[in-house]
Amino acid sequence: MGSPLTTTRRSLHGVAELLLAGPQYRSSGTIRLQVTTGGFGQVAGPLRVQGATLVWGDDQVPLGGSIRDLAVWAGVEAGAPDGLYSDGADVDIDEALGVDPSEADVIHGWFALGDAALRTLEGETEPVLWPEHFDLAVTVDKVNFGVSPGDASLPEPYAYVSPWERHEGEFWNAPFGAFCRAADLPHADALADFFRAGQAAARR
């Protein structure tokens, strides 16, 4: 049994992939999701997560039961986007979700902070919440910048800079590039500074 944050993150990842991205891909051809007020949602549909609730139009339902249950309420066919990637949330549509509202707020807050910081990058594009890894990212000049609520390698929220080509230097502290824990980035300016430092280091 994981921590409440890990359990919540896994459940939200499953919702993002199987309930938002998959149905959206089948109807509109895109898996891209976006940060919304208090959560995240589809870019080409009405479904979104706000706090620990699934919202569409004037309707909403708590994120409880299974993804299949939620899909019935929302009137969509649950399931991952077919044939696009090999990894993902590894959540079954019939398993019980475990979303702690306070931990959900931590994750949503980190995504909101990341969204604000990513938009300050020179040459930025619209931040995308990708359902396969459940991270919010942009790509500028062949460098990926993003924030993650945690994963198998680092189970806590963190920010990262990942160049397409390997770089050497003090800034680069990980095999994929560089990362910094959210605990060391307490506000949007600090996060933006980390991204800008990565952008400068990648240009050297």
VEXDREN-2710 file (C-alpha; in Angstrom, 1 decimal):
% VEXDREN-2710
k/r/px/py/pz
1/MET/0.0/0.0/0.0
2/GLY/1.5/3.3/-1.0
3/SER/1.3/6.7/0.7
4/PRO/-1.9/8.8/0.3
5/LEU/0.0/11.0/-2.2
6/THR/1.1/8.0/-4.2
7/THR/-2.3/6.4/-4.2
8/THR/-4.0/9.7/-5.1
9/ARG/-1.5/10.3/-7.9
10/ARG/-2.0/6.9/-9.4
11/SER/-5.8/7.2/-9.3
12/LEU/-5.7/10.7/-10.9
13/HIS/-3.2/9.4/-13.5
14/GLY/-5.7/6.6/-14.3
15/VAL/-8.6/9.1/-14.6
16/ALA/-6.5/11.3/-16.9
17/GLU/-5.5/8.5/-19.2
18/LEU/-8.6/6.3/-19.3
19/LEU/-11.4/8.7/-18.7
20/LEU/-10.3/12.0/-20.2
21/ALA/-7.5/11.3/-22.8
22/GLY/-8.8/8.0/-24.2
23/PRO/-12.3/9.1/-24.9
24/GLN/-11.1/12.4/-26.2
25/TYR/-8.7/10.7/-28.6
26/ARG/-11.4/8.5/-30.0
27/SER/-13.7/11.4/-30.6
28/SER/-11.3/14.2/-31.5
29/GLY/-7.9/12.6/-32.3
30/THR/-5.8/14.2/-29.5
31/ILE/-4.6/13.0/-26.1
32/ARG/-3.6/16.4/-24.9
33/LEU/-5.0/17.6/-21.6
34/GLN/-4.6/21.0/-19.9
35/VAL/-4.4/22.5/-16.5
36/THR/-7.8/24.0/-15.4
37/THR/-9.0/25.8/-12.3
38/GLY/-8.4/23.5/-9.4
39/GLY/-7.4/20.5/-11.5
40/PHE/-7.1/19.4/-15.2
41/GLY/-9.3/18.6/-18.1
42/GLN/-9.8/17.8/-21.8
43/VAL/-8.8/20.3/-24.5
44/ALA/-11.5/19.0/-26.9
45/GLY/-14.3/18.0/-24.6
46/PRO/-16.2/18.9/-21.4
47/LEU/-14.7/16.5/-18.9
48/ARG/-12.4/17.8/-16.2
49/VAL/-11.2/17.0/-12.7
50/GLN/-11.7/19.7/-10.1
51/GLY/-10.4/18.8/-6.7
52/ALA/-11.6/15.2/-6.0
53/THR/-14.6/15.6/-8.4
54/LEU/-15.3/14.8/-12.0
55/VAL/-17.1/17.7/-13.7
56/TRP/-18.8/18.1/-17.0
57/GLY/-21.3/20.8/-17.9
58/ASP/-23.6/21.3/-14.9
59/ASP/-23.0/17.8/-13.7
60/GLN/-20.4/16.4/-11.3
61/VAL/-19.7/13.2/-9.4
62/PRO/-17.0/12.4/-6.7
63/LEU/-13.9/10.5/-7.9
64/GLY/-14.9/7.3/-6.2
65/GLY/-15.7/3.7/-7.3
66/SER/-14.0/2.7/-10.5
67/ILE/-13.2/4.4/-13.8
68/ARG/-15.9/2.3/-15.4
69/ASP/-18.4/3.6/-12.9
70/LEU/-17.4/7.2/-13.6
71/ALA/-17.6/6.6/-17.4
72/VAL/-21.2/5.5/-17.1
73/TRP/-22.0/8.7/-15.2
74/ALA/-20.2/10.8/-17.7
75/GLY/-21.5/9.0/-20.8
76/VAL/-18.2/8.0/-22.3
77/GLU/-16.4/4.8/-23.1
78/ALA/-13.4/4.4/-20.7
79/GLY/-10.1/3.1/-22.0
80/ALA/-6.6/4.2/-23.0
81/PRO/-5.8/5.7/-26.4
82/ASP/-5.0/2.7/-28.6
83/GLY/-1.7/2.2/-30.2
84/LEU/0.0/5.5/-29.2
85/TYR/2.4/4.4/-26.4
86/SER/3.4/1.3/-24.5
87/ASP/3.5/2.6/-20.9
88/GLY/0.9/4.5/-18.9
89/ALA/-0.9/4.5/-15.6
90/ASP/-1.3/0.7/-15.4
91/VAL/-4.7/1.3/-13.8
92/ASP/-7.5/-1.1/-14.5
93/ILE/-10.9/0.5/-15.3
94/ASP/-12.6/-1.8/-12.7
95/GLU/-10.2/-1.2/-9.8
96/ALA/-11.3/1.0/-6.9
97/LEU/-9.9/4.6/-7.0
98/GLY/-8.4/6.2/-4.0
99/VAL/-8.4/9.9/-4.2
100/ASP/-7.6/11.9/-1.0
101/PRO/-9.0/15.4/-1.5
102/SER/-6.1/17.1/0.3
103/GLU/-3.5/15.1/-1.6
104/ALA/-5.4/15.9/-4.8
105/ASP/-5.1/19.6/-4.0
106/VAL/-1.3/19.2/-3.6
107/ILE/-1.0/17.7/-7.1
108/HIS/-3.4/20.2/-8.7
109/GLY/-1.4/23.0/-7.0
110/TRP/1.9/21.7/-8.3
111/PHE/0.4/21.5/-11.9
112/ALA/-0.9/25.1/-11.5
113/LEU/2.5/26.3/-10.3
114/GLY/4.1/24.5/-13.2
115/ASP/1.7/25.9/-15.8
116/ALA/2.4/29.5/-14.6
117/ALA/6.2/28.9/-14.7
118/LEU/6.3/27.2/-18.0
119/ARG/4.4/30.1/-19.6
120/THR/7.3/32.4/-18.7
121/LEU/9.8/30.5/-20.8
122/GLU/11.3/32.3/-23.8
123/GLY/9.9/30.8/-26.9
124/GLU/7.2/28.8/-24.9
125/THR/4.4/26.9/-26.3
126/GLU/1.1/26.0/-24.6
127/PRO/1.8/23.6/-21.7
128/VAL/0.4/20.1/-22.2
129/LEU/-0.6/17.6/-19.6
130/TRP/0.4/14.3/-21.2
131/PRO/-1.6/11.3/-20.0
132/GLU/1.0/8.6/-20.5
133/HIS/3.4/9.9/-17.9
134/PHE/1.0/12.4/-16.2
135/ASP/3.4/15.3/-16.5
136/LEU/2.9/18.9/-17.6
137/ALA/5.5/19.9/-20.2
138/VAL/6.5/22.2/-23.1
139/THR/9.3/21.7/-25.6
140/VAL/11.5/24.7/-26.6
141/ASP/14.5/24.4/-28.9
142/LYS/14.8/20.6/-28.5
143/VAL/14.6/20.8/-24.7
144/ASN/11.7/19.4/-22.7
145/PHE/10.7/21.4/-19.6
146/GLY/8.1/20.1/-17.2
147/VAL/6.7/19.2/-13.8
148/SER/5.7/15.8/-12.5
149/PRO/3.7/14.9/-9.4
150/GLY/6.1/12.0/-8.9
151/ASP/6.7/8.6/-10.6
152/ALA/8.4/5.2/-10.0
153/SER/11.9/6.8/-9.9
154/LEU/11.1/9.7/-7.7
155/PRO/7.8/9.4/-5.7
156/GLU/7.4/13.1/-4.9
157/PRO/6.6/16.1/-7.0
158/TYR/9.5/17.5/-9.0
159/ALA/10.5/19.7/-12.0
160/TYR/12.8/18.7/-14.8
161/VAL/14.7/19.9/-17.8
162/SER/15.5/17.2/-20.4
163/PRO/17.5/18.1/-23.5
164/TRP/17.1/15.9/-26.6
165/GLU/20.9/15.7/-26.7
166/ARG/23.2/14.9/-23.7
167/HIS/24.9/17.9/-22.0
168/GLU/27.7/18.1/-19.5
169/GLY/28.0/20.6/-16.6
170/GLU/27.1/21.3/-13.1
171/PHE/23.4/21.9/-13.8
172/TRP/22.8/18.4/-15.2
173/ASN/22.2/16.1/-12.2
174/ALA/20.3/13.2/-13.8
175/PRO/20.7/10.8/-16.7
176/PHE/17.9/12.5/-18.6
177/GLY/19.1/16.0/-17.8
178/ALA/18.2/17.8/-14.5
179/PHE/15.6/17.8/-11.8
180/CYS/14.7/19.7/-8.7
181/ARG/12.2/18.6/-6.0
182/ALA/9.1/20.7/-5.5
183/ALA/10.0/21.1/-1.9
184/ASP/13.0/23.2/-3.0
185/LEU/10.8/25.3/-5.3
186/PRO/8.3/26.9/-3.0
187/HIS/6.8/29.5/-5.5
188/ALA/6.4/30.1/-9.2
189/ASP/9.3/32.5/-9.4
190/ALA/11.7/29.8/-8.0
191/LEU/10.3/27.3/-10.5
192/ALA/10.6/29.7/-13.4
193/ASP/14.2/30.4/-12.4
194/PHE/15.0/26.7/-12.5
195/PHE/13.6/26.4/-16.0
196/ARG/15.4/29.5/-17.2
197/ALA/18.7/28.1/-15.7
198/GLY/18.1/24.9/-17.7
199/GLN/17.4/26.9/-20.8
200/ALA/20.6/28.8/-20.4
201/ALA/22.6/25.6/-19.6
202/ALA/21.3/23.9/-22.7
203/ARG/22.5/26.7/-24.9
204/ARG/26.1/26.5/-23.7
END
